[in-house]
Amino acid sequence: MRKRWSLVLGVVLLAAAACADPQAESAKSSDPSVVSFDTSANQQHITSAKVDSIAAELPASVRESGKLVVGNGSAGGGLPPLGFTADDNKTPIGVEIDVAHLVASVLGLQAQIDTTSWENLFLGLDSGKYQVGISNIGVSELRKEKYDFATYRLGLHAFEAKVGSGLKITGPADISGKNVAVGSGTLQEAILVDWNKQNVAAGRKPANLKYYQQAADTYLALQSGRIDLYLGPNPNASYHVATQHKTEIVGTVSSSYPVQGLVGITTKKDNGLVKPLADALNAAIADGSYAKVLAKWGLQAEAVPKSLINPPGLPKK
C-alpha cells in the first residue's frame, strides 16, 4: 500500500551568527514549506550517472563484484527518516538507504543493503562482511583509528519544544533553569552537562536534566509542560515535527560539540574504498542528486558542500 503525507514543516532551524555554538552557522537552510514522505516499498531511489573515472578508482575485487555491500544499523530498529521499514514491513527505506543507492550508482555498482544491529554493524565492517557502513555513523578520533570516513551529512542535535513556546536555544544561557529531557549516556547528555558547567561558572542556574525510558513519555511530558525542551538527534526531531505537528525545533547544536559533527560513510581503514566513495559523493553533490536525496527526507539543514576524507571528529575523552 502506498502511503504519502503532505506535511507543512514547522521546523525552525536556528543558526544565528551570534550563536554560542559556532558550528550552528553551517546549519542554515531554506526549508521548503511542504515535504512528502514516501513510505512505499516500491519507491524509486534517486540515482546518478556512472562516472567511469571514479569507478576505475575502486579496488578490482569490488569493481568486478558489481556490488556495494552496505551494512545499515538503523532500518531494522525503525529510525525515520534515517532508516526504517516501508509499508510492507520488510523493505528498508530512509535517507541512509537512498545515499547508499546514490553512491553505488556513481560507482557503477548495485547497492546491497544488509540491515543489522548497531554492534554487529562494526563487527561486519571488521570482518569484511560489509564493505561500507551507512548508518548515521559520526566521525570520531577514536573510530578513525580503525575506519576511514567519507562525510555526507552534518551531525546535528536539535532542541524540540512545544509549538508556540517562544524559546530560542543558541547556547548555555538559554537552557538555564529549564527542564530539559535527554537520553542517559548519550552525546546529547554530555553536551548538556558541559553547558550546565558553563552556566554555573557564569553564575547562572543549571538546567534540570530529565530522563524518560520511552519517546512517548518524553513527548507527553513536553505537551503537558512538565519539561520545556527535549534534546535529541536532529533527523528524528525533524521527522517528528513534520509528521506530528505538535512540536517545533528551536535550536541546534553540533553532535560533536565543540567541533563540527560530521556523519560519514564508514569503511575498514586502508582498504582502498574511501577515496572513490568521497569522489562519488562529490560528483552527486555537483550534479544535484545529493540535494534531492536530502530534500526527499527533509534534511536540507544537514547538507555538506563537499565530502571530506577523515576530517577532525569527536575528540577522545
Secondary structure, 3 states (H helix, E strand, C coil): CCCEEEEECCCCCCCCCCCCCHHHHHHCCCCCCEEEEECCCCCCCCCCCCCHHHHCCCCHHHHHHCEEEEEECCCCCCECCCEEECCCCCCEECHHHHHHHHHHHHCCCEEEEEECCHHHHHHHHHHCCCCEECCCCECECCHHHCEEEEEEEEEEEEEEEECCCCCCCCCHHHHCCCEEECCCCCHHHHHHHHHHHHHHHCCCCCCEEECCCCHHHHHHHHHHCCCCEEEEEHHHHHHHHHHHCCEEEEEEEECCCCCCEEEEEEEECCCCCHHHHHHHHHHHHHHCHHHHHHHHCCCHHHCCCCCCECCCCECCC
